[in-house]
């Protein structure tokens, strides 16, 4: 669990750096999957290397607003181009910082807690 939370912290700190020094780069939408929560993929080139990413819930354009080949503005950290977003960098950082419980943690931790509670209730009733 600590590793997962540390990973969330690292992700937030990377996006803090992005918010501080981002540069806008032109990207291109190359794939759509609007049936999957409006998801689409984009690509851009930075220093001759291709990078890809998916839109986020707070991205300025929804899947129905773009088409394959459409141009999008990608905000890139020039010191770490693997960190990029379509959302405004400060918005992307705000959505990642602070303490939050990842969805997978709710399932992994919540499931056993529910089972333990049910077992406890059954033992308590049998007394």
KAMO-V962312 format. One record per backbone hydrogen bond with DSSP energy under -1.0 kcal/mol. NH is the residue of the N-H (numbers start at 1). CO is the residue of the C=O. If there is no record, write none. Layout:
# KAMO-V962312
nh = <NH;NH>
co = <CO;CO>
This chain:
# KAMO-V962312
nh = <5;6;7;8;9;10;11;12;13;14;15;16;17;18;19;20;21;22;23;25;27;28;29;30;31;33;36;38;39;41;42;43;44;46;49;51;53;55;59;65;66;69;70;72;74;75;76;77;80;83;85;92;93;94;95;96;97;106;107;108;109;110;111;113;114;115;116;117;118;119;120;121;122;123;124;125;126>
co = <1;2;3;4;5;6;7;8;9;10;11;12;13;14;15;16;17;18;76;74;72;43;70;41;41;39;33;34;33;31;53;28;51;49;46;44;42;40;56;62;63;29;67;27;25;85;23;83;77;80;75;88;89;90;91;93;93;102;103;104;105;106;107;109;110;111;112;113;114;115;116;117;118;119;120;121;122>
